[in-house]
């Protein structure tokens, strides 16, 4: 079993479209959407049925006030640096704002009436679904929550267990953009990171950052240039950079409206028109990925 992460330094490079095509072409893969803050892989590979009930994802704590114990002293209000505690106008006792609370426990420490306690907090849900291309592990993190890396690790663990138990050849991860915690959780332990790069100044700059991250975690890197013909001079600069850094260039995909048209139909580009230039390039890129893992 090989694990492949498709990532990019920034959003909008076409990473998810590439991932969906790879999942289709692999024929034996568990798909994982690691962008738990703003998942969209499901739009292309369309979960059909739930393989099991959604699982609550618990991370961190929430402060709860027991008003039967609260003596309205207000000592907890100034110690909350997140301004999550205030007085309730109805009874002058304290209340917590769960959107602001970070579960640090400072209020619990100063409350001598034992009126405040910390409880485990549900910050999202994870899902295992059946798609037309096989099994998909994905998740939803509640708005404003900060446990994205932990949630990515959780769904990756579930995907790995399924792949091992069912003898599936690949786990293909649709990574989030950037270089933050969820990207690190996506990369850790993978066999290859395919970095999708667009030929723009910001695209190249951010791709270099995520490549440096891959190398820090000793993950193999391959590059794929998307929309290369939009700016040939910058595409050439990417090729030179890849050669200089000994990064395998697995392909160049021309700008093609087929991606937009296929998304409208909730299909991969290869599925929509296997004879299009983009689809042919994606097939060739996938074959090169398999060679890189051989």
C-alpha positions as CSV (number, residue, x, y, z in Angstrom):
1,X,0.0,0.0,0.0
2,X,1.4,3.4,-1.0
3,X,0.2,6.8,0.3
4,X,0.2,9.7,-2.1
5,X,-0.5,13.3,-1.0
6,X,-1.5,15.8,-3.7
7,X,-0.7,19.3,-2.3
8,X,0.0,22.8,-3.3
9,X,1.5,25.9,-1.7
10,X,-1.7,27.9,-2.4
11,X,-5.3,27.5,-3.2
12,X,-6.7,27.5,-6.8
13,X,-4.0,25.5,-8.5
14,X,-6.3,22.6,-9.5
15,X,-5.1,20.3,-6.8
16,X,-8.5,18.7,-6.2
17,X,-9.2,18.1,-9.9
18,X,-5.8,16.3,-10.2
19,X,-6.5,14.3,-7.0
20,X,-10.0,13.1,-8.3
21,X,-8.5,12.0,-11.6
22,X,-5.7,10.1,-9.8
23,X,-8.3,8.4,-7.6
24,X,-10.3,7.3,-10.7
25,X,-7.1,6.1,-12.5
26,X,-5.8,4.2,-9.5
27,X,-8.8,1.8,-9.6
28,X,-7.8,0.5,-6.1
29,X,-7.6,3.5,-3.8
30,X,-9.0,4.9,-0.6
31,X,-9.7,8.6,-1.2
32,X,-9.1,11.0,1.7
33,X,-10.1,14.7,1.8
34,X,-7.6,16.3,4.2
35,X,-8.9,19.8,3.7
36,X,-11.3,19.5,6.7
37,X,-11.8,23.2,6.9
38,X,-13.2,23.6,3.4
39,X,-13.6,20.1,1.9
40,X,-14.6,19.9,-1.8
41,X,-13.3,16.5,-3.1
42,X,-16.8,15.1,-2.5
43,X,-18.1,17.4,-5.2
44,X,-16.2,15.5,-7.9
45,X,-16.4,11.9,-6.6
46,X,-19.8,12.1,-5.0
47,X,-20.3,9.9,-1.9
48,X,-23.2,7.6,-2.7
49,X,-23.9,6.0,0.7
50,X,-22.5,6.2,4.2
51,X,-20.3,3.2,5.0
52,X,-20.9,3.9,8.7
53,X,-22.6,6.5,10.8
54,X,-20.8,9.9,11.2
55,X,-18.4,9.8,14.1
56,X,-18.2,12.9,16.4
57,X,-14.7,14.3,16.6
58,X,-13.8,15.4,20.2
59,X,-10.9,17.8,20.8
60,X,-10.3,20.3,23.6
61,X,-12.6,21.5,26.3
62,X,-15.5,23.9,26.9
63,X,-16.3,25.7,30.1
64,X,-19.8,25.1,31.5
65,X,-21.3,27.1,34.4
66,X,-23.5,25.5,36.9
67,X,-25.8,28.4,37.9
68,X,-27.1,26.5,41.0
69,X,-23.6,26.8,42.4
70,X,-22.5,30.2,41.0
71,X,-22.4,32.9,43.8
72,X,-22.0,35.8,41.3
73,X,-18.6,36.8,42.7
74,X,-17.3,37.5,39.1
75,X,-13.7,36.4,39.9
76,X,-13.7,34.3,36.7
77,X,-14.5,37.3,34.4
78,X,-11.1,39.1,34.5
79,X,-9.0,36.0,34.3
80,X,-10.5,35.0,31.0
81,X,-8.2,36.5,28.3
82,X,-10.5,35.3,25.6
83,X,-13.4,37.4,27.0
84,X,-15.6,34.3,26.9
85,X,-17.2,34.9,30.4
86,X,-19.7,37.6,31.2
87,X,-22.6,38.3,33.4
88,X,-26.1,37.1,32.5
89,X,-28.5,40.1,32.5
90,X,-31.3,37.9,33.7
91,X,-29.8,36.7,37.0
92,X,-26.4,38.5,37.3
93,X,-24.6,35.1,37.4
94,X,-21.9,34.3,34.9
95,X,-22.3,32.6,31.6
96,X,-19.8,31.4,28.9
97,X,-19.7,32.2,25.2
98,X,-18.8,28.8,23.7
99,X,-17.6,30.4,20.4
100,X,-14.9,32.3,22.3
101,X,-14.0,29.7,25.0
102,X,-10.6,28.0,24.4
103,X,-11.0,25.6,27.3
104,X,-7.9,26.8,29.1
105,X,-9.4,26.2,32.6
106,X,-8.3,29.5,34.2
107,X,-11.9,30.1,35.2
108,X,-12.1,26.7,36.9
109,X,-9.0,27.5,38.9
110,X,-10.3,30.7,40.4
111,X,-13.9,29.6,41.0
112,X,-14.0,28.7,44.7
113,X,-17.7,27.7,44.5
114,X,-16.8,24.9,42.0
115,X,-19.5,26.3,39.7
116,X,-17.4,25.9,36.5
117,X,-16.2,22.7,35.0
118,X,-14.6,21.7,31.7
119,X,-16.3,19.2,29.4
120,X,-15.0,17.5,26.3
121,X,-15.9,19.5,23.2
122,X,-17.2,18.2,19.9
123,X,-15.5,20.2,17.1
124,X,-16.6,18.3,14.0
125,X,-17.5,14.9,12.5
126,X,-15.7,12.3,10.4
127,X,-17.3,10.2,7.7
128,X,-16.5,7.0,5.8
129,X,-18.5,6.9,2.5
130,X,-18.8,4.7,-0.6
131,X,-18.2,6.4,-3.9
132,X,-18.2,5.2,-7.5
133,X,-14.4,4.9,-7.2
134,X,-14.3,3.1,-3.9
135,X,-14.1,4.2,-0.3
136,X,-13.7,7.8,0.8
137,X,-12.7,9.2,4.2
138,X,-13.6,12.8,4.9
139,X,-14.6,15.1,7.7
140,X,-16.1,18.4,8.6
141,X,-14.6,20.7,11.2
142,X,-16.9,23.2,12.8
143,X,-16.4,26.8,11.9
144,X,-13.8,28.6,14.0
145,X,-12.3,25.4,15.5
146,X,-8.6,24.9,15.6
147,X,-8.1,21.1,15.7
148,X,-7.7,20.6,11.9
149,X,-4.4,18.7,12.2
150,X,-5.8,16.2,14.7
151,X,-8.9,15.6,12.6
152,X,-6.8,15.0,9.5
153,X,-4.7,12.5,11.4
154,X,-8.0,10.8,12.6
155,X,-9.4,10.3,9.1
156,X,-6.0,9.2,7.8
157,X,-5.9,6.5,10.5
158,X,-9.4,5.3,9.4
159,X,-8.3,5.2,5.8
160,X,-5.2,3.2,6.6
161,X,-7.2,0.6,8.5
162,X,-9.6,0.1,5.6
163,X,-6.8,-0.1,3.0
164,X,-4.9,-2.7,5.1
165,X,-8.0,-4.8,5.9
166,X,-9.2,-4.8,2.3
167,X,-5.9,-5.0,0.5
168,X,-6.3,-1.7,-1.3
169,X,-3.2,-0.6,-3.3
170,X,-3.2,3.2,-2.7
171,X,-4.3,5.9,-0.3
172,X,-4.7,9.1,-2.2
173,X,-4.8,12.3,-0.1
174,X,-6.3,15.6,-1.2
175,X,-4.3,17.9,0.9
176,X,-5.2,21.4,2.1
177,X,-3.3,24.4,0.6
178,X,-0.5,26.1,2.5
179,X,2.1,24.9,4.9
180,X,0.2,24.8,8.2
181,X,-0.8,22.1,10.7
182,X,-3.3,20.2,8.5
183,X,-0.7,20.1,5.7
184,X,1.9,18.6,8.1
185,X,-0.7,16.0,9.2
186,X,-1.4,15.2,5.6
187,X,2.3,14.8,4.7
188,X,3.6,12.8,7.7
189,X,4.3,9.2,6.7
190,X,3.3,9.5,3.0
191,X,5.4,7.9,0.3
192,X,5.1,10.7,-2.2
193,X,3.9,14.3,-2.3
194,X,2.7,15.6,-5.7
195,X,3.0,19.4,-5.7
196,X,0.6,21.0,-8.1
197,X,2.2,24.3,-9.2
198,X,0.6,27.1,-11.3
199,X,2.9,29.4,-13.3
200,X,2.4,32.6,-11.3
201,X,4.7,34.5,-9.0
202,X,2.7,33.5,-5.9
203,X,2.3,29.9,-7.2
204,X,6.0,29.4,-7.5
205,X,6.8,31.2,-4.2
206,X,4.3,29.1,-2.2
207,X,5.3,25.8,-4.0
208,X,8.9,26.3,-2.8
209,X,7.7,26.7,0.8
210,X,5.7,23.5,0.7
211,X,8.5,21.6,-1.0
212,X,10.8,22.7,1.8
213,X,8.2,21.4,4.2
214,X,8.2,18.0,2.4
215,X,12.0,17.8,2.6
216,X,11.9,18.6,6.3
217,X,9.7,15.6,6.9
218,X,11.7,13.5,4.4
219,X,8.8,13.0,2.0
220,X,9.6,12.4,-1.6
221,X,8.5,15.1,-4.0
222,X,7.2,15.2,-7.6
223,X,6.0,18.3,-9.4
224,X,3.1,18.8,-11.7
225,X,2.6,22.1,-13.6
226,X,-1.0,23.0,-14.2
227,X,-2.1,25.6,-16.8
228,X,1.5,25.7,-18.0
229,X,0.7,27.5,-21.2
230,X,-0.9,30.5,-19.4
231,X,2.6,31.8,-18.7
232,X,5.3,29.8,-20.6
233,X,8.2,31.8,-19.2
234,X,7.3,31.1,-15.6
235,X,6.6,27.4,-16.5
236,X,10.1,27.3,-17.8
237,X,11.4,28.7,-14.6
238,X,9.5,26.0,-12.6
239,X,11.1,23.3,-14.8
240,X,14.5,24.8,-14.2
241,X,13.9,24.9,-10.5
242,X,12.7,21.3,-10.5
243,X,15.8,20.2,-12.4
244,X,18.1,22.1,-10.1
245,X,16.5,20.7,-7.0
246,X,16.4,17.2,-8.4
247,X,12.5,17.1,-8.3
248,X,10.8,14.8,-10.7
249,X,8.5,16.6,-13.1
250,X,5.7,14.2,-13.8
251,X,3.8,16.4,-16.3
252,X,2.5,19.7,-17.6
253,X,-1.2,20.3,-18.1
254,X,-2.4,22.9,-20.5
255,X,-5.2,25.3,-19.6
256,X,-8.4,23.5,-20.5
257,X,-12.1,24.4,-20.0
258,X,-12.7,20.7,-19.6
259,X,-12.0,21.1,-15.9
260,X,-14.8,23.6,-15.5
261,X,-17.2,21.5,-17.6
262,X,-16.4,18.3,-15.8
263,X,-17.0,20.0,-12.4
264,X,-20.4,21.1,-13.6
265,X,-21.2,17.4,-14.1
266,X,-19.5,16.4,-10.8
267,X,-17.1,14.3,-12.8
268,X,-13.3,14.0,-13.1
269,X,-11.7,15.5,-16.2
270,X,-10.7,12.0,-17.4
271,X,-14.2,10.6,-16.8
272,X,-15.8,13.5,-18.7
273,X,-13.6,13.3,-21.8
274,X,-10.8,10.8,-21.8
275,X,-9.5,12.2,-25.2
276,X,-9.1,15.8,-24.1
277,X,-5.6,17.2,-23.8
278,X,-6.0,17.6,-20.0
279,X,-7.2,14.0,-19.6
280,X,-4.3,12.6,-21.6
281,X,-1.8,14.7,-19.5
282,X,-3.4,13.4,-16.3
283,X,-3.2,9.8,-17.4
284,X,0.5,10.3,-18.3
285,X,1.1,12.0,-14.9
286,X,-0.5,9.1,-13.0
287,X,1.7,6.6,-14.8
288,X,4.7,8.6,-13.9
289,X,3.6,8.7,-10.2
290,X,3.4,4.9,-10.2
291,X,6.9,4.7,-11.7
292,X,8.1,7.1,-9.0
293,X,6.8,4.7,-6.3
294,X,8.1,1.5,-7.9
